[in-house]
Amino acid sequence: MNLKTTVVTVLVLGLLGFLAWGLADSQGEGLEPGGEVPVETLETLPPGGKGSLADYRGQWVLMNVWASWCIPCRDESPALERFGRRHGDRVTVLGVDTRDLSTDALGFIEEFGLTYPQLRDPDGSYADALETTGVPESFLISPSGQLIRRLRGPFASAPEITRFSAPALRPAGGVRSGGAG
């Protein structure tokens, strides 16, 4: 084998090894039920304020990470709005727009008539801290800030949102032991 072939072979093998390591590393579960959900102060949508998951400590939160360019996000948004209106006394729906232009995000909020609070994560740093794998992704967070459940991908239906949020909808909003799902 000549030097050029050896160098190319080593580079290709190194690249394949790096790719395999990255894929294996990305297969982890990420943030685990029972763990503390990361908190970061973000701009609000519409602009003009700051907000954080910490603002909702003491309340159940259904946090939905979304983007205006995401078709499944568009599909699930009306059901999330209806859920928030129906169960807002027990669960706060909190939207986190990620990796998006603020004008597009504001258009999305207006188009779907979203009234639940929205935060803006323009560079995806908060989505990364949450260890999301894409959008949409939803998190059910206990009043103490612990992750109870997460859903990677969209809710298929309004009843699925209710089932996902069941721990918060129980009388007194109690969490049973092993309530993660």
N, C-alpha and C positions, 0 to 999 in steps of 0.2 A: 504494500500500500504506500502511495507517495504521501508527502507531507500535506498537500492540499486536501486530499481525501481524508486523511486522519483528522485534520482540523475541522473539516465540515462534519465528520461523523461525531466527534466530541461535542461540537456545538449543538447538533441535532439531538443527541442523547441528553445533553444538559437541558435543553429546552423542553424535551419530552418529560424529563424528571421534574422540572419546575412546574409544568402543566399538571402532571399527575398529583404532585404535592398540593397545588392550589385547589384542584378538584376534590381531593380527599379532605382538605381542610374545610371547604365550603359545605361539606355534607353534614357537619355537626348540627345539633338541634338549636344552637344559639341560646338566647335567653330562655332559661328554664322556668316552668311553673314553680312558684314558691320563692323565686328570686326577686330582688328589688329591681323595679323598673327604672332605668336611667332617667334623669331629669335634666333638662336644658332649657334655658330661657330663650324664647324665640319671638319674632315679631308676630303680631296678630294680623289676621285678615278679616276685614279690611285693615290697611295699615294705620298706624297711629298709636299703637300700644305694644306692650310686651306681655307675654304669658308663658306659663309653664305647667306641666303636669302637677307640680307641687302646689299650684293654686287650688287644686281639687282634692288635696289630702283631706281625709275624713269622709269622702264620697266614693261611691262606686263609679268607675269610668270605663266606658267602651271607647277606646282610642282607635281611630281608623286612619292609617297612613295611605295617602292617595296622591294622584296627579291628574291634571286636566286632560292629558294626552292618553290616559289609560282607559280603554274601552270598558273593561270589567268594572272600573271605578264608576263610570257613568251609569252602568247598569244597576249597581247596588245603592247608589246615593239616594234615590227616592225612598227606598225601604228604610235606610238608616234615618232619614229625616222623619218618617212616620214613626219609627221606633222611638226616637228622641222625644217627639211630641207626646206619645202615649205613655212612656215610662220615665220621663224626665224627672219625676219626683223621687225616683229610686236609682236611676243611672244617668250620669252625664255623658252624652256622646260628645267626643272631642275629635275634631278632624286635624290632621297634620298633612299639609300639602308639601310634597317633597320634589326636589329636582325639577322645578317648574318656574315659568315666568309669572310674576305676580299678576299681570294683566290677564293672562289666561286663567289663572286660578280664580280671580275675581269674577270673570265671565262664567266659569263653571258654577261658582256659588250662586250667582244670580240666576243662571239658567235653571238650576234645580231647586231654587228657593230654599237654600240651606240656612237654617236659623241657629243651628248649634255652633258653639265656639270653634274657631279655626285658628291654627298656628301655621307659620310659614317656615319651612326648612329648605331654603333655596339651594344649598350646596349638597344636601343629603347627609350632612354630618350627624344629625340626630337619628335619621333612619339607619345609618351605619352603627351608631351606639346601641340602637334597638336590635341590631343584627338581622335586619330585614333582608329578604332575598328578592324582593320586588314589590310591586304594588298591584292591587291593594293588599294590605296586611292589617289585621285587627288584633287588639289586645284587650282582654278584660282584666282590669286592675282593681284590687281590693282597696278599701278605704285607707289601709296602712301603706299602700304603694307597692304591694306585691303582685306579681303576675299570677293570675289564676288560670287563664287560657289564652291561647293565641291561635289565629287562623291565618295561614299563608294562602292568599288567593281570595277571591270574592265570596261573599255570601250568596248562596244559590237562591234564597227566598227569604221573605220576611219571617216566616216561622223559624228558619235557621238562625236568624239573629236572636230571636227570643230564646231558642234552645241554648245557644252559645252564652247568653247572658243570664241563664237560669240561676246561677249562684247568687246574683245580685237581686233577683226578683223574688227569692224565697221570703217568707214572712221574716221581718226584721233584718233582711239582707244577710243572713248568716252564711258562713262558709262551712260546709261539712269537711271533716277530715278526709283528705284525698280528693277534694272537689275539683282538682285540675282535670281538664279534658282535652 
